[in-house]
Amino acid sequence: MAVTTLDQTVKYCGVNTVLCELTYNGTVRLCEVYSYRIAKNGNALLYAFDIEAGRTKSFTINNIEHIKATETKFVPRFPIEFT
């Protein structure tokens, strides 16, 4: 499926439990998407499990340079939520 916006890609990856490949501050990461939230300071944040780092991270949406859905499925480690 072709996904066109960052928001759509995040939601698609979470709902369909497929990994996303994102470029964040110049680094390409393979991640499991879990949540997309607005922080108290107004920043939009993506919460995802970074496969290579082996831990959950928050990514400021404005610093994501590129994102795409992969075809690789994952089994969720945590509940997937979108608010």
Beta strands, then each sheet from edge to edge (+ up, - down):
strand 1: 18-24
strand 2: 27-38
strand 3: 44-50
strand 4: 55-60
strand 5: 64-73
sheet 1: 4+ 3- 2+ 1- 5+
end
